[in-house]
Amino acid sequence: MKPRILVTNDDGIFSEGIERLAAALSEVGDVYTVAPDQERSAAGHALTLDAPLRTKEIGERRWSVNGTPTDCVNWGVLHLLKDQRPSLLFSGINLGLNLGDDVTYSGTVSAAFEGALLGIPSVAVSQEIERGFTFDAAARFATRLARRLLGNTLPP
């Protein structure tokens, strides 16, 4: 049985970065994408508490959520994949770097942090934006890292 990999981000379900990440990671396992229905950059580790969460299946193993990246991780792990939790969680590929103080505001980083809190090895991936950039290098790196993480147990 292939490992399950949950993919999310803060740029939204239709961002090029998440599509490239999910496609690359599909070489390693069964990818389930659960991401915000629209951009939620700088959402930090926020949860939606004042409105019901709505999900919409938009493709094979792809769901949008009308909430934050942290909401997406919780819904994906605790509801969608509760019968067999994901082996890994990847968040990104964020359109722009998450460095320094930015990590405290980043929904991409917070989604990975939430996965780690739920006991799932989790990675946030971001990439600098430059003229003519593509997501290729980050997607290739994520695939190599996923293979390594699946082969080695991380310390708690």
C-alpha positions as CSV (number, residue, x, y, z in Angstrom):
1,M,0.0,0.0,0.0
2,K,1.4,3.4,-0.9
3,P,1.8,5.9,1.9
4,R,-0.7,8.8,2.1
5,I,0.6,12.3,1.8
6,L,-1.5,15.3,2.8
7,V,-0.8,18.5,0.8
8,T,-2.0,22.0,1.8
9,N,-0.9,25.6,1.5
10,D,-2.0,29.2,2.2
11,D,-2.1,30.3,-1.4
12,G,-5.3,28.5,-2.2
13,I,-6.4,25.2,-3.8
14,F,-5.9,26.5,-7.4
15,S,-2.4,27.9,-6.9
16,E,0.3,26.6,-9.2
17,G,2.6,25.8,-6.3
18,I,0.3,23.3,-4.7
19,E,-0.6,21.7,-8.0
20,R,3.1,21.2,-8.8
21,L,3.8,19.9,-5.3
22,A,1.0,17.4,-5.4
23,A,2.0,16.2,-8.9
24,A,5.6,15.7,-7.8
25,L,4.7,13.9,-4.5
26,S,2.3,11.6,-6.4
27,E,5.5,9.7,-7.4
28,V,6.0,8.8,-3.8
29,G,2.5,8.1,-2.4
30,D,-1.2,8.7,-2.7
31,V,-1.6,12.5,-2.4
32,Y,-4.7,14.1,-0.8
33,T,-4.9,17.9,-1.3
34,V,-6.9,19.9,1.2
35,A,-6.4,23.6,0.8
36,P,-8.2,26.9,1.4
37,D,-10.8,27.9,-1.3
38,Q,-9.0,31.2,-1.7
39,E,-5.7,32.8,-0.8
40,R,-5.2,32.9,3.0
41,S,-1.6,34.2,3.2
42,A,-0.4,35.5,6.5
43,A,-3.2,33.6,8.3
44,G,-0.7,32.3,10.8
45,H,-2.0,29.5,13.1
46,A,-5.5,30.8,13.0
47,L,-8.6,28.6,13.3
48,T,-12.1,29.4,12.1
49,L,-14.3,29.4,15.2
50,D,-17.1,31.8,14.2
51,A,-18.5,30.1,11.1
52,P,-19.1,26.5,10.0
53,L,-16.4,25.0,7.7
54,R,-17.6,24.1,4.3
55,T,-15.7,21.6,2.1
56,K,-16.0,21.0,-1.6
57,E,-14.6,18.1,-3.5
58,I,-13.1,19.6,-6.7
59,G,-11.3,16.7,-8.2
60,E,-9.9,13.3,-7.4
61,R,-8.5,13.5,-3.9
62,R,-8.8,17.3,-3.9
63,W,-10.9,19.4,-1.5
64,S,-11.3,23.1,-0.9
65,V,-12.2,24.4,2.5
66,N,-13.6,27.9,3.3
67,G,-11.1,28.3,6.2
68,T,-7.5,28.7,7.1
69,P,-4.6,26.4,6.3
70,T,-4.7,25.1,9.9
71,D,-8.4,24.3,9.4
72,C,-7.5,22.4,6.3
73,V,-4.9,20.2,8.1
74,N,-7.4,19.4,10.9
75,W,-10.2,18.5,8.6
76,G,-7.9,16.5,6.4
77,V,-6.3,14.5,9.2
78,L,-9.2,14.2,11.7
79,H,-12.0,13.8,9.2
80,L,-11.0,12.9,5.7
81,L,-8.1,10.6,6.5
82,K,-9.1,9.5,10.0
83,D,-9.2,5.8,8.9
84,Q,-5.6,5.9,7.8
85,R,-3.7,9.0,8.8
86,P,-1.2,10.5,6.4
87,S,2.4,9.4,6.7
88,L,3.6,12.9,5.7
89,L,2.2,16.4,5.4
90,F,3.7,18.9,2.9
91,S,2.6,22.5,2.9
92,G,3.4,24.7,-0.1
93,I,5.0,25.4,-2.5
94,N,4.5,28.9,-1.2
95,L,4.8,31.7,-3.7
96,G,7.6,33.7,-1.9
97,L,10.0,32.9,0.8
98,N,9.1,32.2,4.4
99,L,12.2,33.3,6.4
100,G,12.9,35.0,9.7
101,D,9.9,36.8,11.3
102,D,7.7,35.8,8.3
103,V,7.4,32.2,9.6
104,T,5.3,33.5,12.6
105,Y,2.7,34.9,10.1
106,S,2.9,32.2,7.4
107,G,-0.2,30.0,6.9
108,T,2.1,27.7,5.0
109,V,4.5,27.2,7.9
110,S,1.6,27.1,10.4
111,A,-0.1,24.3,8.4
112,A,3.1,22.2,8.7
113,F,3.3,23.1,12.4
114,E,-0.3,21.9,12.9
115,G,0.6,18.6,11.2
116,A,3.6,18.2,13.5
117,L,1.3,18.8,16.5
118,L,-0.9,16.0,15.3
119,G,2.1,13.7,15.2
120,I,2.7,13.7,11.4
121,P,6.1,14.4,10.0
122,S,5.5,17.8,8.3
123,V,7.4,20.1,5.9
124,A,6.7,23.6,4.7
125,V,8.1,24.5,1.3
126,S,8.6,28.0,-0.1
127,Q,10.4,29.5,-3.0
128,E,11.8,32.9,-3.8
129,I,10.1,34.7,-6.7
130,E,12.4,35.9,-9.5
131,R,11.9,36.7,-13.1
132,G,11.4,33.5,-15.1
133,F,11.2,31.2,-12.0
134,T,9.4,27.9,-12.0
135,F,8.4,25.6,-9.1
136,D,10.5,22.7,-10.6
137,A,13.5,22.8,-8.2
138,A,11.3,23.0,-5.1
139,A,9.0,20.2,-6.4
140,R,12.0,18.0,-7.1
141,F,13.5,18.7,-3.7
142,A,10.2,17.9,-2.0
143,T,10.0,14.5,-3.7
144,R,13.5,13.6,-2.7
145,L,12.8,14.8,0.9
146,A,9.6,12.8,1.1
147,R,11.4,9.6,0.0
148,R,14.0,10.2,2.7
149,L,11.5,10.9,5.4
150,L,9.5,7.8,4.6
151,G,12.7,5.8,4.9
152,N,13.8,7.2,8.2
153,T,11.9,7.8,11.5
154,L,12.1,11.3,12.8
155,P,12.6,11.9,16.5
156,P,9.5,13.1,18.3
